[in-house]
Amino acid sequence: MGGGGKIKGCVRVSKPRKKKNYYSQYRSSIVSLLKLFTELPLKEKHIKALERTLFCYLFQGLIYNKMESIAFKKRDDDVVRIIQSFDSKLKLFKLGNKPVMLRESDITLILGFYQGRKH
């Protein structure tokens, strides 16, 4: 099976192919999540498991219906970008080139939650 590295039926291409700019095929749909959490009968063990995640405040807002769907319908893409910017090794968000530690209050403001009384 020697013979110069040719594979039968293959043609060697001398110039590289142009790479297309592909975008993420998934999309955040917080409205769909809200519908899911209001219609899905979650058990206490499910809620406790969700509350141990990085996005516990998002899940709490969805589970306990603390969010108004109109307030975040058009912010799905922003939420996706924020989530994608999280560096799990550093446990920080990268905003631009700067690593940033977001506090609970920052996340609640970004996602449209209110702590305590409603504004």
PATOR-910420 format. One record per residue: residue in one letter; z, x, y of N, C-alpha, C in turn. Coordinates in steps of 0.2 Angstrom, whole numbers, padded with zeros to 4 digits, always signed. Example, Ala and Ser with C-alpha at 12.3 -4.5 7.8 and 13.67 -1.06 7.14 Angstrom:
2
A+0039+0066-0028+0039+0062-0022+0039+0066-0016/S+0035+0064-0011+0036+0068-0005+0039+0064+0000/
//
This chain:
119
M+0000+0004-0006+0000+0000+0000+0000+0004+0006/G-0002+0010+0006-0003+0014+0012-0008+0012+0016/G-0011+0016+0021-0017+0014+0024-0017+0012+0031/G-0013+0016+0035-0014+0015+0042-0010+0010+0046/G-0006+0006+0043-0002+0001+0046-0006-0006+0048/K-0012-0007+0045-0016-0013+0047-0014-0018+0042/I-0013-0024+0045-0012-0030+0041-0018-0034+0040/K-0020-0036+0035-0026-0040+0034-0026-0047+0038/G-0031-0048+0042-0031-0054+0045-0028-0054+0052/C-0025-0048+0054-0022-0047+0061-0026-0043+0065/V-0026-0044+0071-0030-0041+0076-0025-0037+0081/R-0026-0031+0082-0022-0027+0087-0024-0029+0094/V-0019-0031+0098-0020-0033+0105-0018-0027+0110/S-0022-0025+0114-0021-0019+0118-0017-0021+0124/K-0018-0027+0127-0014-0028+0133-0008-0034+0132/P-0003-0033+0135+0003-0038+0133+0001-0045+0136/R+0003-0050+0132+0002-0057+0134+0007-0058+0140/K+0005-0063+0144+0009-0065+0150+0014-0069+0147/K+0020-0068+0150+0026-0072+0148+0027-0078+0152/K+0027-0084+0149+0028-0090+0153+0035-0091+0155/N+0036-0094+0161+0043-0095+0163+0046-0102+0160/Y+0050-0101+0155+0053-0107+0152+0059-0108+0155/Y+0061-0115+0155+0067-0117+0158+0071-0120+0152/S+0077-0121+0153+0082-0124+0148+0079-0130+0146/Q+0079-0132+0139+0077-0138+0137+0082-0143+0137/Y+0088-0141+0138+0094-0146+0138+0095-0148+0145/R+0099-0153+0146+0100-0156+0152+0107-0159+0152/S+0111-0158+0157+0118-0161+0157+0117-0168+0159/S+0121-0172+0156+0121-0179+0158+0128-0182+0158/I+0131-0181+0163+0138-0183+0164+0139-0190+0163/V+0134-0194+0165+0134-0201+0165+0134-0203+0157/S+0130-0200+0153+0130-0201+0146+0136-0199+0143/L+0139-0194+0145+0146-0192+0143+0151-0197+0144/L+0151-0200+0150+0155-0205+0153+0155-0211+0148/K+0148-0213+0147+0147-0219+0142+0150-0217+0135/L+0149-0211+0133+0151-0209+0126+0159-0210+0126/F+0162-0207+0131+0169-0207+0131+0172-0214+0132/T+0169-0218+0135+0172-0225+0136+0170-0230+0130/E+0165-0228+0126+0163-0232+0120+0166-0229+0114/L+0167-0223+0113+0169-0220+0107+0177-0220+0107/P+0179-0223+0101+0187-0223+0100+0189-0216+0098/L+0192-0213+0103+0195-0206+0102+0202-0207+0099/K+0203-0203+0094+0210-0202+0092+0214-0197+0096/E+0221-0197+0096+0225-0193+0099+0223-0185+0098/K+0222-0184+0091+0220-0177+0089+0214-0175+0092/H+0209-0179+0093+0202-0178+0097+0204-0176+0104/I+0208-0180+0107+0210-0179+0114+0213-0172+0115/K+0218-0171+0111+0222-0164+0111+0217-0158+0110/A+0212-0159+0106+0207-0154+0105+0203-0153+0111/L+0201-0158+0114+0197-0157+0120+0200-0154+0126/E+0207-0156+0126+0211-0154+0132+0213-0146+0131/R+0211-0143+0125+0213-0136+0124+0206-0132+0126/T+0201-0135+0128+0195-0131+0130+0195-0130+0138/L+0190-0125+0139+0189-0123+0146+0188-0129+0151/F+0185-0134+0148+0183-0140+0152+0187-0146+0151/C+0194-0145+0150+0199-0150+0149+0199-0155+0155/Y+0198-0153+0161+0199-0157+0167+0193-0162+0167/L+0187-0159+0165+0181-0164+0164+0182-0169+0159/F+0185-0167+0153+0186-0172+0148+0191-0177+0150/Q+0197-0174+0153+0202-0179+0155+0199-0184+0160/G+0195-0182+0164+0192-0187+0169+0188-0192+0166/L+0184-0190+0161+0180-0194+0157+0184-0199+0152/I+0189-0196+0149+0193-0200+0144+0197-0205+0148/Y+0200-0203+0153+0205-0208+0156+0201-0212+0162/N+0195-0211+0163+0191-0215+0167+0193-0214+0175/K+0194-0207+0176+0196-0205+0183+0190-0204+0188/M+0184-0204+0185+0178-0202+0189+0174-0209+0190/E+0171-0208+0196+0166-0214+0198+0159-0211+0196/S+0155-0215+0192+0149-0212+0190+0144-0211+0196/I+0144-0215+0201+0140-0214+0207+0141-0207+0210/A+0147-0205+0210+0149-0199+0214+0146-0193+0210/F+0144-0193+0204+0141-0187+0201+0135-0188+0198/K+0131-0193+0199+0125-0194+0195+0120-0189+0197/K+0119-0187+0203+0114-0182+0205+0117-0175+0205/R+0123-0173+0202+0125-0167+0202+0125-0163+0195/D+0122-0167+0191+0121-0164+0184+0119-0157+0183/D+0113-0155+0187+0110-0149+0187+0115-0144+0190/D+0119-0145+0195+0124-0141+0198+0129-0139+0193/V+0132-0144+0189+0137-0143+0184+0134-0138+0179/V+0128-0139+0177+0125-0135+0171+0125-0128+0174/R+0123-0127+0180+0122-0120+0183+0129-0117+0183/I+0134-0121+0185+0141-0118+0185+0144-0116+0178/I+0142-0121+0173+0145-0119+0166+0141-0113+0164/Q+0134-0113+0165+0131-0107+0163+0133-0100+0166/S+0136-0101+0172+0138-0094+0175+0145-0092+0172/F+0148-0095+0167+0154-0093+0165+0153-0087+0160/D+0157-0081+0161+0156-0076+0157+0162-0076+0152/S+0161-0077+0146+0167-0078+0141+0171-0072+0140/K+0167-0066+0141+0171-0060+0140+0176-0058+0145/L+0173-0059+0151+0178-0058+0157+0182-0064+0159/K+0181-0070+0156+0185-0076+0157+0184-0078+0165/L+0178-0076+0168+0177-0078+0175+0170-0081+0176/F+0169-0084+0181+0162-0087+0183+0159-0082+0187/K+0152-0081+0186+0148-0076+0190+0144-0080+0195/L+0146-0080+0201+0143-0084+0207+0139-0078+0211/G+0132-0078+0210+0128-0073+0212+0130-0067+0208/N+0131-0061+0211+0133-0055+0207+0141-0054+0207/K+0144-0059+0210+0151-0058+0211+0155-0062+0205/P+0160-0059+0202+0164-0063+0197+0170-0066+0201/V+0171-0073+0199+0175-0077+0203+0180-0081+0198/M+0186-0081+0199+0191-0084+0195+0192-0091+0199/L+0189-0096+0195+0190-0103+0198+0197-0106+0196/R+0201-0109+0201+0207-0112+0200+0206-0119+0198/E+0211-0122+0195+0211-0129+0193+0208-0133+0199/S+0211-0132+0205+0209-0136+0211+0202-0135+0213/D+0199-0129+0212+0192-0128+0213+0188-0132+0208/I+0189-0132+0202+0186-0136+0197+0186-0143+0198/T+0192-0146+0200+0192-0153+0202+0188-0155+0208/L+0188-0151+0213+0184-0152+0219+0176-0152+0217/I+0174-0147+0213+0167-0146+0211+0165-0152+0207/L+0169-0154+0202+0167-0160+0198+0169-0167+0201/G+0172-0167+0206+0173-0173+0210+0179-0177+0207/F+0184-0173+0204+0190-0176+0202+0195-0176+0208/Y+0200-0181+0208+0205-0180+0213+0212-0179+0209/Q+0216-0175+0212+0223-0174+0209+0228-0178+0213/G+0232-0182+0210+0237-0186+0213+0234-0192+0216/R+0235-0193+0223+0232-0199+0226+0224-0198+0227/K+0221-0204+0227+0213-0203+0228+0212-0203+0236/H+0208-0198+0238+0206-0197+0245+0202-0203+0248/
//
